[in-house]
Amino acid sequence: MEDKQHLDLAGSIPKTVKHYLDRIRQILLLLESEPEAERLLSVRLAPDMFDTGFNFAIAIQFAARALCLPAKIELLDIPDTYSVATLLRFSDEVSILIEPISEADFAPSVSHRAGDAELVQTTAEYVSCFALPNMIFHFSVSYAGLRHGGMNIGKADFDGFHIY
């Protein structure tokens, strides 16, 4: 019998979410040592966009939403105020919350809100087409805000794979 590799998309989703939550944490740890860390959290890429710090909070929340909603686990609230310390704490709390979740815990569908839209999606569609892309979007905007604000980070910091 021929041994073929199999791409287990359902099994890779929790691993992917947890990987990028850890990448967020690693960038926040780098930010912690920046002399102007709090200023960097207030950077906006455009006047009508959320600032970098709130985008980090949303990205962290989407890590929880990606796995907790399909597993029917209550979400943690985004902190009312945020600093590097509160974002690190929020990231750690979400990490602990999602650590035991696997695809075996997922319900077949998820009811949720996307802005003002009320949606019901299969769990696969919800995670792959909504929650994970939103997590990566807000993480990317946070990364771009830090770069725009002058922080010296690169693609290797973002994905944890590249070496330059």
Steps between C-alpha positions, in 0.01 A plus 500: 500500500630843405543747788360840396510815704158628591426864570268503799344844471274459802796395717716783373256777588550497879876469443498799262295718736729412792811567289389851402384581853853412608641725224288785635641433845858496369455837328343642817806380694723683251277807533535484879869591466436796268552839669186639330281190530185682608536753216533211254174352629322826411615504134219499243562414135213729399293745705187284485674174598545348845836565661771235518426401859130443438582299186723277716210455745262410217752253351537332840121490539469336155733222615244430770205545264653263245511209743264582788184571300511167312578324830214685678741654754430849636731772372712730710428871465748733335661715773343845542840663488815359357871533535774256409452337842121464466534366145757244614273397786199474263709292259606267782141462623375417150787258448406313818133501398559357151788261578284190561265564205528267203288444192328214687336767720343685206125515443388462136402868466555838659255790546678833527506868412716660234449871558123539474452170313359199683655189347474125531792320338638150503789486743746439215375806312485712816857425605665493157308784330415730792678458833853411392512763221375764746765400753773527236356828367507671842842353578629629163360848568667495843830396344465772235424758770815408689709517183339831401574632849870413462539164673769283347320169444474286190324213332692247711347657812154480344493138387780341703631310198700739286868559566677798349 
